[in-house]
Amino acid sequence: ATGAAGATGATGATGPAGATGATGATGATGATGATGAAGHAAGYWDSAGTPSRALDLGTHSGTTFAGTAPSGWGTMAFDDSAWSAAVPDGAAAVYISDRLWIEPVPVGAWQEGIIRSHIDLTSAGTILSASLSVQVDDAFTALYVNDTLLGSDTTFSATPAVHTYDVSALLFAGDNVLAAWAKNDNDTANAGVAWTLSYTSTEAPAGRTGAAGGAGAT
């Protein structure tokens, strides 16, 4: 008869690891991703810090605009270089920005004048959107931006309204001109044209000119 099976022998030791296989070939480079959308720059100008000129049209009692304005005063081509610099009144905390007028306070009662502001957007690229807000103390018979008449407000209200206009299609990279024919009432404490302009464009706007440096040490 067959004898009983003997006990299983012990497991032998693990053999040494085989050599590492060769590295596989590098996979093909993936396709280039789509170009991201172009960024938009935001810009801001206001009456407080914009080079502006002023012309005195005299004093004419009552709410009728009776001054005589030079021909073409509201156009971009008009030469205002001989006019006086407009005077900001520092009233940005009261109005939407400083009011620009012909002279510092006290101003003339029933005085009329024209304010022309030059907004330099040379570095702005293509204007994508732009919003202009205007507040005049006390009234204006005409407001132009780049040869386009935007409107008027001759109500002589104690609290002048803020008028907002979409000027996206009117602005360009260059010297943009805002021109307003305004009139004070019989209050000699203040008068003027205040405005703000916010816009977006395809290029970063140029920064404002920095303040003059202090005097050097002696």
Disulfide bonds with the S-S distance in Angstrom:
none
